Amino acid sequence: MDMTDRGLLALVRHEGRVPGPYLDVKNIWTFGIGHTAAAGPPDPARMSRGMTADLDAGVREAFRLFRANIVAYEAEVLRAVNVPVEPHEFDALVSFHYNTGGIANASLIRLSKRREQWRRQCVIQ
């Protein structure tokens, strides 16, 4: 399952687009569309400071990283979620995970797994 175009656009709008490294509101080095070191290389803390002279190249790199990050986050959400979800629900789960990195430990996931176990027990009996 992939995020919908609407979900991707909402996430981009929420994150913003900055073609250079910056400190976010939690004092974490970030680049592009919410890319942090937690998502993998490159580490924004080690990037050259300031805006690139070629802003188009900076924007292209921001979107390239975003696309790569989203693929990884979608896969992690799919591994964590063991119940069917609607496309808009999947969008919300990926957005949550993109911002927190905590999908595997989220209460929602634990509760959905308990519900699925309960449902299976009812079907077996």
All heavy atoms as an XYZ file, in Angstrom:
983
protein
N       0.858     -1.179      0.000
C       0.000      0.000      0.000
C       0.896      1.230      0.000
O       1.917      1.258      0.672
C      -0.912     -0.036      1.228
C      -1.838      1.150      1.369
S      -3.001      0.977      2.746
C      -4.482      0.679      1.840
N       0.497      2.222     -0.747
C       1.224      3.492     -0.822
C       0.337      4.621     -0.318
O      -0.889      4.535     -0.392
C       1.606      3.815     -2.275
C       2.531      2.785     -2.880
O       3.341      2.207     -2.140
O       2.444      2.562     -4.099
N       0.966      5.678      0.144
C       0.206      6.867      0.514
C      -0.507      7.407     -0.720
O      -0.002      7.295     -1.836
C       1.118      7.959      1.070
C       1.619      7.705      2.463
S       2.513      9.143      3.124
C       1.143     10.210      3.601
N      -1.656      8.001     -0.495
C      -2.371      8.634     -1.591
C      -1.700      9.969     -1.922
O      -0.931     10.509     -1.109
C      -3.839      8.910     -1.208
O      -3.864      9.876     -0.142
C      -4.568      7.633     -0.791
N      -1.993     10.488     -3.095
C      -1.467     11.807     -3.460
C      -1.923     12.856     -2.453
O      -1.146     13.722     -2.056
C      -1.926     12.209     -4.863
C      -1.276     11.380     -5.950
O      -0.247     10.715     -5.675
O      -1.793     11.384     -7.081
N      -3.164     12.746     -2.030
C      -3.700     13.709     -1.056
C      -2.922     13.628      0.265
O      -2.604     14.648      0.872
C      -5.177     13.416     -0.829
C      -5.880     14.424      0.012
C      -7.354     14.116      0.090
N      -8.021     15.176      0.808
C      -9.319     15.309      0.869
N     -10.100     14.467      0.227
N      -9.854     16.285      1.556
N      -2.626     12.409      0.714
C      -1.863     12.236      1.943
C      -0.448     12.781      1.818
O       0.071     13.419      2.739
N       0.187     12.527      0.672
C       1.538     13.047      0.441
C       1.551     14.570      0.450
O       2.408     15.188      1.077
C       2.087     12.527     -0.889
C       2.483     11.063     -0.922
C       2.712     10.611     -2.351
C       3.716     10.815     -0.062
N       0.585     15.171     -0.242
C       0.518     16.636     -0.291
C       0.272     17.229      1.093
O       0.865     18.244      1.452
C      -0.565     17.092     -1.269
C      -0.244     16.883     -2.739
C      -1.466     17.154     -3.603
C       0.929     17.749     -3.167
N      -0.592     16.587      1.866
C      -0.861     17.081      3.220
C       0.400     17.017      4.069
O       0.709     17.948      4.821
C      -1.980     16.264      3.865
N       1.156     15.933      3.934
C       2.384     15.788      4.710
C       3.426     16.821      4.290
O       4.070     17.443      5.141
C       2.943     14.372      4.565
C       4.173     14.022      5.392
C       3.977     14.329      6.875
C       4.532     12.558      5.199
N       3.560     17.045      2.995
C       4.511     18.059      2.507
C       4.110     19.436      3.023
O       4.953     20.210      3.488
C       4.605     18.047      0.968
C       5.366     19.259      0.454
C       5.275     16.764      0.488
N       2.819     19.749      2.966
C       2.362     21.057      3.461
C       2.619     21.202      4.949
O       3.015     22.261      5.421
C       0.876     21.243      3.157
C       0.656     21.942      1.862
C      -0.709     22.564      1.633
N      -1.746     22.339      2.584
C      -2.875     21.676      2.333
N      -3.100     21.160      1.166
N      -3.782     21.551      3.264
N       2.391     20.129      5.682
C       2.608     20.171      7.140
C       4.097     20.352      7.466
O       4.443     21.141      8.340
C       2.087     18.890      7.785
C       2.427     18.780      9.232
N       1.767     19.486     10.204
C       3.368     18.056      9.868
C       2.300     19.206     11.379
N       3.270     18.335     11.206
N       4.942     19.625      6.774
C       6.385     19.669      7.047
C       7.029     20.949      6.539
O       7.954     21.451      7.145
C       7.088     18.474      6.394
C       6.769     17.142      7.024
C       7.278     17.013      8.438
O       8.322     17.605      8.763
O       6.634     16.318      9.227
N       6.568     21.433      5.405
C       7.222     22.574      4.769
C       8.371     22.098      3.898
O       8.723     20.920      3.891
N       8.940     23.015      3.142
C      10.027     22.686      2.212
C      11.134     23.709      2.392
O      10.955     24.883      2.099
C       9.513     22.710      0.777
C       8.434     21.679      0.536
C       7.473     22.010     -0.591
N       6.784     23.282     -0.546
C       5.700     23.562      0.193
N       5.196     22.654      0.980
N       5.135     24.734      0.160
N      12.281     23.244      2.869
C      13.418     24.129      3.089
C      14.638     23.488      2.427
O      15.121     22.461      2.897
C      13.686     24.353      4.596
C      14.847     25.316      4.782
C      12.439     24.868      5.295
N      15.140     24.076      1.335
C      16.260     23.465      0.604
C      17.625     23.727      1.226
O      18.609     23.978      0.543
C      16.138     24.087     -0.781
C      15.533     25.418     -0.539
C      14.601     25.242      0.639
N      17.692     23.680      2.532
C      18.940     23.850      3.266
C      18.735     23.341      4.682
O      17.607     23.217      5.140
N      19.802     23.008      5.393
C      19.663     22.507      6.760
C      19.199     23.607      7.716
O      19.570     24.764      7.551
C      21.068     22.017      7.104
C      21.968     22.752      6.184
C      21.192     23.064      4.955
N      18.390     23.211      8.685
C      17.882     24.170      9.670
C      17.579     23.428     10.965
O      17.411     22.211     10.972
C      16.626     24.887      9.160
C      15.454     23.952      8.923
C      14.467     23.782      9.885
C      15.335     23.249      7.723
C      13.396     22.932      9.676
C      14.268     22.393      7.501
C      13.300     22.237      8.477
O      12.248     21.381      8.276
N      17.520     24.175     12.063
C      17.104     23.607     13.338
C      15.593     23.729     13.442
O      15.041     24.826     13.317
C      17.778     24.331     14.504
C      19.242     23.997     14.722
C      19.862     24.938     15.748
C      19.403     22.549     15.169
N      14.914     22.606     13.676
C      13.464     22.652     13.790
C      13.051     23.150     15.174
O      13.902     23.526     15.983
C      12.841     21.297     13.435
C      13.075     20.217     14.485
O      13.638     20.506     15.566
O      12.684     19.066     14.224
N      11.761     23.137     15.466
C      11.262     23.681     16.733
C      11.747     22.894     17.944
O      11.744     23.419     19.052
C       9.716     23.772     16.749
C       9.221     24.745     15.698
C       9.087     22.412     16.564
N      12.193     21.657     17.731
C      12.725     20.851     18.834
C      14.247     20.846     18.837
O      14.866     20.017     19.479
C      12.184     19.429     18.762
C      10.699     19.380     19.020
C      10.256     17.992     19.293
C       8.791     18.031     19.683
N       8.333     16.777     20.201
N      14.835     21.781     18.075
C      16.286     21.947     18.023
C      16.987     20.737     17.392
O      18.082     20.368     17.800
C      16.848     22.248     19.409
C      17.996     23.225     19.339
O      18.045     24.079     18.469
N      18.925     23.094     20.269
N      16.323     20.119     16.409
C      16.877     18.979     15.685
C      17.229     19.433     14.275
O      16.408     20.064     13.597
C      15.864     17.816     15.623
C      15.571     17.318     17.038
C      16.373     16.684     14.732
C      14.442     16.333     17.139
N      18.444     19.113     13.821
C      18.842     19.488     12.470
C      17.987     18.746     11.459
O      17.823     17.525     11.543
C      20.329     19.206     12.239
C      21.178     20.276     12.825
C      21.916     20.204     13.965
C      21.357     21.600     12.306
N      22.541     21.416     14.197
C      22.222     22.281     13.197
C      20.878     22.277     11.186
C      22.606     23.608     12.993
C      21.254     23.593     10.987
C      22.112     24.246     11.885
N      17.443     19.506     10.540
C      16.481     19.007      9.569
C      16.824     19.582      8.208
O      17.420     20.658      8.108
C      15.054     19.438      9.991
O      14.834     19.012     11.341
C      13.985     18.867      9.108
N      16.429     18.859      7.153
C      16.655     19.329      5.787
C      15.439     19.008      4.941
O      14.794     17.968      5.126
C      17.881     18.635      5.168
C      18.019     18.892      3.694
C      18.550     20.080      3.232
C      17.592     17.957      2.766
C      18.660     20.333      1.870
C      17.698     18.197      1.409
C      18.239     19.391      0.957
N      15.152     19.877      4.017
C      14.139     19.592      3.000
C      12.739     19.517      3.542
O      12.192     20.488      4.035
N      12.154     18.326      3.469
C      10.775     18.106      3.892
C      10.790     17.218      5.129
O      10.454     16.042      5.093
C       9.952     17.482      2.740
C      10.055     18.351      1.490
C       8.487     17.312      3.149
C       9.548     17.699      0.226
N      11.295     17.769      6.229
C      11.303     17.066      7.494
C      12.323     15.948      7.612
O      12.201     15.096      8.480
N      13.345     15.943      6.768
C      14.353     14.880      6.834
C      15.318     15.137      7.993
O      15.927     16.202      8.079
C      15.151     14.801      5.523
C      16.272     13.826      5.583
N      16.085     12.477      5.381
C      17.583     13.984      5.850
C      17.241     11.857      5.514
N      18.168     12.751      5.804
N      15.448     14.145      8.887
C      16.397     14.221      9.993
C      17.349     13.030      9.912
O      17.119     12.092      9.140
C      15.679     14.185     11.356
O      15.033     12.922     11.498
C      14.667     15.321     11.486
N      18.363     13.039     10.731
C      19.328     11.935     10.746
C      18.653     10.618     11.103
O      19.110      9.554     10.680
C      20.456     12.240     11.725
N      17.561     10.669     11.846
C      16.844      9.447     12.222
C      16.336      8.688     11.001
O      16.167      7.475     11.043
C      15.681      9.786     13.146
N      16.109      9.388      9.903
C      15.627      8.753      8.671
C      16.763      8.142      7.867
O      16.524      7.425      6.905
C      14.870      9.766      7.816
N      17.990      8.440      8.242
C      19.139      7.921      7.510
C      19.901      9.046      6.840
O      19.569     10.221      6.973
N      20.955      8.677      6.100
C      21.794      9.697      5.454
C      21.017     10.486      4.412
O      20.065      9.960      3.847
C      22.913      8.901      4.804
C      22.776      7.494      5.258
C      21.434      7.325      5.877
N      21.431     11.707      4.183
C      22.502     12.446      4.832
C      22.049     13.031      6.171
O      20.872     13.285      6.375
C      22.820     13.565      3.834
C      21.510     13.846      3.176
C      20.819     12.499      3.100
N      23.005     13.237      7.036
C      22.734     13.839      8.341
C      22.738     15.359      8.164
O      23.772     15.944      7.855
C      23.819     13.418      9.326
C      23.607     13.986     10.723
O      22.732     14.863     10.903
O      24.325     13.555     11.631
N      21.583     16.009      8.345
C      21.527     17.468      8.170
C      22.498     18.237      9.063
O      22.938     19.325      8.697
C      20.076     17.815      8.514
C      19.327     16.568      8.224
C      20.261     15.455      8.614
N      22.875     17.680     10.206
C      23.815     18.356     11.101
C      25.199     18.466     10.468
O      25.986     19.324     10.841
C      23.907     17.619     12.432
N      25.485     17.606      9.508
C      26.797     17.603      8.859
C      26.784     18.278      7.480
O      27.809     18.334      6.812
C      27.295     16.174      8.709
C      27.431     15.458     10.037
C      28.136     14.135      9.865
N      28.100     13.272     11.015
C      28.678     13.489     12.182
N      29.338     14.592     12.392
N      28.590     12.611     13.164
N      25.634     18.798      7.090
C      25.529     19.474      5.794
C      26.037     20.909      5.905
O      26.025     21.502      6.984
C      24.066     19.473      5.309
C      23.512     18.079      5.053
S      21.736     18.098      4.720
C      21.768     18.458      2.982
N      26.451     21.454      4.783
C      26.889     22.856      4.751
C      25.745     23.761      5.171
O      24.599     23.555      4.768
C      27.335     23.241      3.343
O      28.413     22.441      2.943
N      26.038     24.757      5.962
C      25.022     25.691      6.455
C      24.615     26.669      5.365
O      25.386     26.992      4.471
C      25.537     26.465      7.668
C      25.896     25.585      8.828
C      24.617     24.953      9.425
N      24.959     23.978     10.440
C      24.914     22.666     10.243
N      24.558     22.170      9.097
N      25.222     21.836     11.214
N      23.397     27.139      5.503
C      22.880     28.128      4.567
C      22.223     27.492      3.364
O      22.226     26.276      3.195
N      21.642     28.328      2.549
C      20.976     27.865      1.342
C      21.999     27.636      0.236
O      22.967     28.370      0.109
C      19.947     28.898      0.856
C      18.773     29.072      1.763
S      17.805     27.555      1.834
C      17.227     27.657      3.489
N      21.735     26.622     -0.549
C      22.586     26.340     -1.685
C      22.449     27.449     -2.732
O      21.386     28.068     -2.831
C      22.237     24.968     -2.298
O      23.035     24.753     -3.445
C      20.791     24.883     -2.697
N      23.485     27.690     -3.482
C      23.423     28.708     -4.536
C      22.432     28.291     -5.615
O      21.791     29.132     -6.233
C      24.815     28.923     -5.136
N      22.299     26.995     -5.832
C      21.357     26.467     -6.826
C      20.112     25.972     -6.085
O      20.023     24.815     -5.692
C      22.024     25.335     -7.617
C      21.153     24.811     -8.742
O      19.966     25.194     -8.815
O      21.680     23.997     -9.540
N      19.143     26.865     -5.885
C      17.938     26.514     -5.131
C      17.155     25.397     -5.796
O      16.569     24.559     -5.108
C      17.051     27.743     -4.930
C      17.531     28.731     -3.875
C      16.576     29.904     -3.760
C      17.684     28.053     -2.525
N      17.130     25.357     -7.128
C      16.425     24.277     -7.816
C      17.024     22.925     -7.446
O      16.302     21.951     -7.211
C      16.474     24.471     -9.334
C      15.575     25.610     -9.803
O      14.654     25.990     -9.050
O      15.804     26.111    -10.920
N      18.336     22.853     -7.388
C      19.003     21.602     -7.005
C      18.666     21.247     -5.560
O      18.445     20.071     -5.239
C      20.510     21.719     -7.189
N      18.604     22.230     -4.688
C      18.244     21.987     -3.296
C      16.827     21.458     -3.154
O      16.566     20.544     -2.374
N      15.910     22.017     -3.928
C      14.514     21.565     -3.896
C      14.418     20.144     -4.454
O      13.720     19.290     -3.893
C      13.597     22.540     -4.665
C      12.210     21.964     -4.849
C      13.538     23.880     -3.940
N      15.130     19.872     -5.545
C      15.130     18.517     -6.113
C      15.658     17.508     -5.095
O      15.097     16.420     -4.935
C      15.958     18.457     -7.396
C      15.238     19.000     -8.617
C      15.957     18.650     -9.913
N      17.318     19.144     -9.958
C      17.674     20.375    -10.353
N      16.740     21.235    -10.744
N      18.944     20.746    -10.370
N      16.730     17.860     -4.404
C      17.292     16.961     -3.388
C      16.317     16.763     -2.236
O      16.167     15.652     -1.722
C      18.630     17.505     -2.869
C      19.272     16.672     -1.790
C      19.665     15.257     -2.217
O      19.559     14.911     -3.412
O      20.075     14.486     -1.338
N      15.620     17.815     -1.839
C      14.634     17.702     -0.765
C      13.535     16.713     -1.158
O      13.158     15.847     -0.358
C      14.030     19.076     -0.455
N      13.037     16.800     -2.374
C      11.982     15.890     -2.821
C      12.516     14.478     -3.045
O      11.816     13.493     -2.792
C      11.278     16.431     -4.067
C      10.177     17.393     -3.719
C      10.413     18.760     -3.704
C       8.912     16.945     -3.369
C       9.415     19.649     -3.361
C       7.903     17.823     -3.024
C       8.152     19.193     -3.016
N      13.756     14.341     -3.491
C      14.347     13.017     -3.669
C      14.434     12.297     -2.325
O      14.038     11.137     -2.191
C      15.741     13.115     -4.296
C      16.354     11.742     -4.631
C      17.835     11.833     -4.918
N      18.642     12.183     -3.753
C      18.916     11.364     -2.725
N      18.433     10.141     -2.706
N      19.665     11.772     -1.714
N      14.922     13.006     -1.314
C      15.003     12.435      0.029
C      13.619     12.112      0.581
O      13.417     11.060      1.201
C      15.705     13.398      0.983
C      17.218     13.359      0.992
C      17.773     14.486      1.854
C      17.716     12.030      1.485
N      12.682     12.991      0.357
C      11.315     12.773      0.840
C      10.750     11.490      0.244
O      10.190     10.652      0.961
C      10.435     13.980      0.496
C       9.002     13.824      0.922
C       8.656     13.831      2.264
C       8.000     13.680     -0.017
C       7.337     13.695      2.666
C       6.680     13.543      0.371
C       6.347     13.551      1.717
N      10.896     11.315     -1.065
C      10.384     10.101     -1.714
C      11.047      8.856     -1.132
O      10.389      7.851     -0.864
C      10.580     10.166     -3.216
C       9.582     11.086     -3.905
C       9.601     10.925     -5.421
N      10.855     11.339     -6.029
C      11.139     12.562     -6.422
N      10.249     13.521     -6.286
N      12.300     12.846     -6.971
N      12.353      8.895     -0.933
C      13.069      7.750     -0.362
C      12.612      7.485      1.072
O      12.408      6.325      1.466
C      14.570      7.997     -0.402
N      12.451      8.533      1.849
C      12.002      8.376      3.232
C      10.604      7.774      3.283
O      10.340      6.873      4.090
C      12.000      9.722      3.962
C      13.395     10.251      4.234
O      14.377      9.524      4.173
N      13.481     11.537      4.519
N       9.709      8.265      2.440
C       8.326      7.800      2.462
C       8.253      6.307      2.180
O       7.508      5.579      2.841
C       7.456      8.612      1.471
C       7.193     10.007      2.034
C       6.130      7.906      1.164
C       6.451     10.041      3.358
N       9.021      5.829      1.222
C       9.019      4.394      0.903
C       9.381      3.583      2.149
O       8.731      2.584      2.468
C       9.985      4.093     -0.264
C      10.223      2.602     -0.423
C       9.445      4.687     -1.556
N      10.399      4.023      2.864
C      10.822      3.321      4.075
C       9.747      3.392      5.162
O       9.444      2.386      5.819
C      12.135      3.899      4.589
N       9.156      4.565      5.351
C       8.138      4.717      6.392
C       6.877      3.929      6.054
O       6.244      3.341      6.945
C       7.827      6.197      6.639
C       8.900      6.869      7.465
C       9.904      7.615      6.866
C       8.923      6.736      8.844
C      10.900      8.214      7.613
C       9.912      7.336      9.606
C      10.905      8.068      8.980
O      11.884      8.653      9.739
N       6.490      3.893      4.790
C       5.333      3.084      4.382
C       5.578      1.617      4.717
O       4.689      0.943      5.259
C       5.073      3.243      2.883
C       4.489      4.565      2.485
C       4.458      4.768      0.978
O       5.248      4.126      0.249
O       3.636      5.589      0.519
N       6.763      1.115      4.416
C       7.086     -0.291      4.681
C       7.034     -0.587      6.181
O       6.523     -1.642      6.600
C       8.463     -0.630      4.116
N       7.525      0.332      6.992
C       7.513      0.133      8.440
C       6.086      0.136      8.982
O       5.748     -0.646      9.879
C       8.370      1.189      9.132
C       9.847      0.999      8.847
C      10.710      2.192      9.235
O      10.187      3.146      9.855
O      11.911      2.162      8.918
N       5.237      0.988      8.431
C       3.830      1.010      8.857
C       3.156     -0.301      8.459
O       2.429     -0.902      9.260
C       3.088      2.223      8.263
C       1.577      2.089      8.448
C       3.587      3.509      8.911
N       3.411     -0.775      7.256
C       2.808     -2.033      6.812
C       3.236     -3.202      7.708
O       2.434     -4.099      7.986
C       3.174     -2.324      5.364
C       2.455     -1.451      4.333
C       3.041     -1.664      2.945
C       0.955     -1.722      4.334
N       4.486     -3.194      8.152
C       4.956     -4.254      9.062
C       4.271     -4.155     10.422
O       4.008     -5.171     11.063
C       6.472     -4.181      9.241
C       7.239     -4.851      8.123
C       8.705     -5.039      8.464
N       9.442     -3.793      8.662
C       9.965     -3.057      7.689
N       9.823     -3.421      6.431
N      10.612     -1.951      7.956
N       3.999     -2.951     10.869
C       3.429     -2.753     12.203
C       1.923     -2.996     12.257
O       1.405     -3.467     13.272
C       3.739     -1.344     12.702
N       1.223     -2.692     11.184
C      -0.233     -2.769     11.167
C      -0.656     -4.153     10.678
O      -0.260     -4.567      9.602
C      -0.830     -1.671     10.252
C      -2.335     -1.821     10.131
C      -0.466     -0.302     10.783
N      -1.444     -4.835     11.467
C      -1.861     -6.181     11.076
C      -3.362     -6.287     10.826
O      -3.918     -7.367     10.857
C      -1.416     -7.199     12.128
C      -2.128     -6.994     13.450
O      -2.659     -5.919     13.735
N      -2.145     -8.022     14.275
N      -3.996     -5.163     10.619
C      -5.427     -5.141     10.302
C      -5.622     -4.325      9.029
O      -4.806     -3.456      8.712
C      -6.253     -4.533     11.459
C      -6.159     -5.403     12.706
C      -5.823     -3.123     11.766
N      -6.691     -4.614      8.297
C      -6.948     -3.806      7.098
C      -7.213     -2.345      7.467
O      -7.861     -2.060      8.470
C      -8.207     -4.438      6.503
C      -8.354     -5.767      7.168
C      -7.671     -5.671      8.492
N      -6.672     -1.437      6.656
C      -6.912     -0.006      6.867
C      -7.326      0.621      5.546
O      -6.943      0.157      4.472
C      -5.674      0.723      7.437
C      -5.357      0.246      8.844
C      -4.468      0.563      6.547
N      -8.095      1.668      5.654
C      -8.496      2.442      4.480
C      -7.327      3.317      4.046
O      -6.447      3.629      4.858
C      -9.707      3.315      4.831
C     -10.958      2.526      5.166
C     -11.479      1.738      3.975
O     -11.431      2.261      2.841
O     -11.926      0.596      4.191
N      -7.319      3.761      2.780
C      -6.217      4.601      2.302
C      -5.970      5.846      3.161
O      -4.822      6.168      3.457
C      -6.641      4.964      0.877
C      -7.478      3.818      0.439
C      -8.228      3.393      1.683
N      -7.037      6.524      3.588
C      -6.837      7.726      4.402
C      -6.275      7.372      5.780
O      -5.517      8.143      6.365
C      -8.139      8.543      4.514
C      -9.218      7.865      5.297
N     -10.032      6.897      4.748
C      -9.598      7.993      6.582
C     -10.888      6.466      5.667
N     -10.641      7.110      6.786
N      -6.600      6.197      6.297
C      -6.044      5.758      7.573
C      -4.553      5.451      7.417
O      -3.752      5.793      8.292
C      -6.787      4.524      8.078
C      -8.239      4.801      8.429
C      -9.037      3.547      8.692
O      -8.822      2.539      7.994
O      -9.884      3.591      9.615
N      -4.201      4.816      6.309
C      -2.793      4.533      6.031
C      -2.013      5.836      5.914
O      -0.919      5.957      6.471
C      -2.665      3.697      4.752
C      -1.256      3.273      4.464
C      -0.635      2.298      5.224
C      -0.546      3.854      3.430
C       0.673      1.905      4.969
C       0.757      3.471      3.157
C       1.369      2.490      3.935
N      -2.580      6.821      5.210
C      -1.938      8.142      5.112
C      -1.649      8.699      6.499
O      -0.550      9.200      6.773
C      -2.834      9.134      4.362
C      -2.973      8.846      2.883
O      -2.186      8.038      2.341
O      -3.869      9.447      2.265
N      -2.637      8.629      7.383
C      -2.483      9.174      8.736
C      -1.419      8.411      9.521
O      -0.614      9.015     10.238
C      -3.822      9.129      9.472
N      -1.381      7.088      9.371
C      -0.385      6.291     10.087
C       1.031      6.594      9.595
O       1.956      6.713     10.398
C      -0.689      4.796      9.923
C      -1.930      4.303     10.669
C      -2.294      2.895     10.206
C      -1.715      4.348     12.171
N       1.197      6.745      8.288
C       2.523      7.075      7.763
C       2.932      8.471      8.210
O       4.074      8.702      8.607
C       2.574      6.936      6.228
C       3.922      7.413      5.685
C       2.326      5.488      5.808
N       2.002      9.413      8.188
C       2.294     10.767      8.650
C       2.706     10.750     10.126
O       3.684     11.395     10.517
C       1.074     11.671      8.450
O       1.343     12.971      8.910
N       1.966      9.995     10.942
C       2.310      9.849     12.357
C       3.724      9.305     12.508
O       4.545      9.835     13.265
C       1.303      8.924     13.049
C       1.726      8.485     14.419
C       1.534      9.315     15.513
C       2.329      7.253     14.617
C       1.933      8.920     16.781
C       2.732      6.849     15.883
C       2.536      7.684     16.964
N       4.019      8.240     11.759
C       5.333      7.600     11.866
C       6.437      8.516     11.346
O       7.517      8.588     11.922
C       5.320      6.273     11.114
C       6.551      5.455     11.285
N       7.176      5.285     12.499
C       7.283      4.760     10.387
C       8.232      4.503     12.349
N       8.338      4.186     11.064
N       6.158      9.260     10.277
C       7.141     10.192      9.717
C       7.536     11.240     10.751
O       8.685     11.652     10.827
C       6.558     10.864      8.469
C       7.557     11.601      7.613
C       8.310     10.928      6.670
C       7.741     12.975      7.732
C       9.233     11.593      5.866
C       8.662     13.647      6.942
C       9.394     12.949      6.014
O      10.312     13.616      5.215
N       6.574     11.644     11.548
C       6.829     12.692     12.540
C       7.355     12.178     13.869
O       8.038     12.908     14.584
C       5.562     13.512     12.769
C       5.371     14.529     11.688
O       6.000     15.564     11.708
N       4.541     14.220     10.710
N       7.044     10.937     14.218
C       7.435     10.436     15.537
C       8.445      9.289     15.475
O       9.163      9.073     16.453
C       6.215      9.918     16.313
O       5.695      8.754     15.657
C       5.140     10.999     16.438
N       8.429      8.545     14.386
C       9.267      7.353     14.296
C       8.815      6.257     15.238
O       9.524      5.281     15.460
N       7.613      6.386     15.787
C       7.175      5.474     16.838
C       6.023      4.560     16.495
O       5.290      4.163     17.398
N       5.862      4.199     15.240
C       4.703      3.377     14.873
C       4.716      2.026     15.582
O       3.674      1.532     16.006
C       4.575      3.197     13.341
C       3.195      2.656     12.961
C       5.662      2.299     12.788
C       2.095      3.634     13.138
N       5.863      1.409     15.733
C       5.924      0.073     16.337
C       5.497      0.079     17.799
O       5.020     -0.932     18.320
C       7.330     -0.498     16.206
N       5.654      1.208     18.479
C       5.320      1.297     19.902
C       4.048      2.087     20.167
O       3.716      2.341     21.326
C       6.481      1.935     20.672
C       7.741      1.117     20.547
O       7.701     -0.102     20.636
N       8.859      1.772     20.307
N       3.334      2.460     19.129
C       2.140      3.294     19.290
C       1.008      2.508     19.952
O       0.795      1.326     19.671
C       1.684      3.822     17.934
N       0.282      3.171     20.820
C      -0.871      2.545     21.483
C      -1.867      2.017     20.461
O      -2.437      0.937     20.648
C      -1.571      3.558     22.392
O      -0.709      3.997     23.392
N      -2.070      2.750     19.404
C      -3.005      2.336     18.359
C      -2.631      0.971     17.801
O      -3.486      0.111     17.593
C      -3.016      3.377     17.229
C      -3.773      3.013     15.978
C      -5.264      2.962     16.272
C      -3.496      4.008     14.883
N      -1.360      0.735     17.580
C      -0.907     -0.541     17.029
C      -1.092     -1.655     18.056
O      -1.583     -2.740     17.732
C       0.560     -0.445     16.569
C       0.713      0.628     15.485
C       1.074     -1.792     16.083
C      -0.188      0.447     14.278
N      -0.736     -1.384     19.303
C      -0.927     -2.404     20.352
C      -2.404     -2.768     20.478
O      -2.752     -3.942     20.585
C      -0.373     -1.900     21.682
C       1.141     -1.906     21.751
C       1.654     -1.753     23.186
N       1.078     -0.647     23.922
C       1.551      0.607     23.887
N       2.593      0.914     23.146
N       0.976      1.559     24.596
N      -3.273     -1.771     20.454
C      -4.707     -2.031     20.583
C      -5.247     -2.798     19.380
O      -6.074     -3.700     19.528
C      -5.468     -0.716     20.764
C      -5.228     -0.001     22.089
C      -5.877      1.380     22.069
C      -5.747     -0.827     23.249
N      -4.775     -2.466     18.187
C      -5.261     -3.172     16.993
C      -4.812     -4.632     17.020
O      -5.544     -5.524     16.606
C      -4.800     -2.485     15.705
O      -3.427     -2.650     15.495
N      -3.602     -4.895     17.542
C      -3.128     -6.282     17.647
C      -3.959     -7.049     18.667
O      -4.330     -8.201     18.438
C      -1.647     -6.306     18.019
C      -0.763     -5.902     16.866
C       0.696     -5.935     17.235
C       1.520     -5.501     16.029
N       2.948     -5.486     16.317
N      -4.305     -6.421     19.795
C      -5.157     -7.079     20.788
C      -6.535     -7.377     20.206
O      -7.089     -8.449     20.415
C      -5.298     -6.199     22.034
C      -4.138     -6.321     22.963
C      -4.461     -5.694     24.310
N      -3.287     -4.978     24.737
C      -3.278     -3.788     25.299
N      -4.392     -3.157     25.535
N      -2.144     -3.240     25.644
N      -7.067     -6.415     19.468
C      -8.386     -6.601     18.857
C      -8.351     -7.755     17.868
O      -9.257     -8.582     17.821
C      -8.824     -5.316     18.153
C     -10.172     -5.423     17.499
C     -10.582     -4.077     16.886
N     -11.785     -4.222     16.151
C     -11.849     -4.437     14.841
N     -10.758     -4.539     14.132
N     -13.005     -4.563     14.237
N      -7.298     -7.834     17.072
C      -7.169     -8.910     16.092
C      -7.030    -10.257     16.793
O      -7.632    -11.245     16.372
C      -5.968     -8.652     15.178
C      -5.814     -9.655     14.069
C      -6.953     -9.684     13.067
O      -7.761     -8.734     13.004
O      -7.050    -10.686     12.331
N      -6.286    -10.327     17.886
C      -6.153    -11.579     18.644
C      -7.510    -11.999     19.212
O      -7.887    -13.166     19.155
C      -5.134    -11.413     19.775
C      -3.713    -11.314     19.293
C      -2.756    -10.873     20.395
O      -3.177    -10.423     21.463
N      -1.465    -10.990     20.125
N      -8.256    -11.028     19.747
C      -9.572    -11.305     20.291
C     -10.506    -11.812     19.196
O     -11.224    -12.784     19.367
C     -10.135    -10.041     20.937
C     -11.534    -10.220     21.453
C     -11.921    -10.790     22.620
C     -12.729     -9.823     20.777
N     -13.285    -10.777     22.720
C     -13.804    -10.195     21.606
C     -12.993     -9.205     19.559
C     -15.129     -9.958     21.248
C     -14.312     -8.963     19.207
C     -15.358     -9.340     20.052
N     -10.456    -11.177     18.023
C     -11.305    -11.569     16.900
C     -10.987    -13.001     16.474
O     -11.883    -13.795     16.236
C     -11.109    -10.615     15.720
C     -12.102    -10.838     14.588
C     -11.753    -10.024     13.352
N     -10.531    -10.444     12.721
C     -10.377    -11.553     11.975
N     -11.390    -12.356     11.783
N      -9.218    -11.855     11.444
N      -9.704    -13.342     16.412
C      -9.306    -14.705     16.017
C      -9.791    -15.724     17.030
O     -10.233    -16.813     16.659
C      -7.794    -14.782     15.875
C      -7.294    -14.132     14.616
C      -5.799    -14.314     14.457
N      -5.328    -13.541     13.320
C      -4.107    -13.067     13.204
N      -3.204    -13.302     14.165
N      -3.751    -12.385     12.148
N      -9.707    -15.389     18.316
C     -10.189    -16.319     19.348
C     -11.682    -16.548     19.198
O     -12.151    -17.665     19.347
C      -9.866    -15.778     20.732
C      -8.419    -15.886     21.093
C      -8.121    -15.245     22.441
O      -8.933    -14.504     22.974
N      -6.947    -15.531     22.974
N     -12.421    -15.518     18.876
C     -13.875    -15.656     18.720
C     -14.205    -16.529     17.521
O     -15.147    -17.312     17.568
C     -14.522    -14.285     18.555
S     -14.500    -13.321     20.071
N     -13.465    -16.406     16.453
C     -13.711    -17.199     15.237
C     -13.367    -18.656     15.494
O     -14.083    -19.558     15.071
C     -12.875    -16.643     14.053
C     -12.912    -17.565     12.866
C     -13.381    -15.259     13.674
N     -12.293    -18.919     16.225
C     -11.877    -20.292     16.500
C     -12.886    -20.996     17.393
O     -13.197    -22.162     17.209
C     -10.463    -20.318     17.143
C      -9.447    -19.869     16.097
C     -10.101    -21.698     17.665
C      -8.061    -19.621     16.661
N     -13.416    -20.310     18.390
C     -14.362    -20.916     19.322
C     -15.682    -20.975     18.663
O     -16.513    -21.554     18.481
C     -14.464    -20.094     20.599
C     -13.142    -20.054     21.323
C     -13.180    -19.108     22.513
O     -14.174    -18.474     22.796
N     -12.076    -19.023     23.215
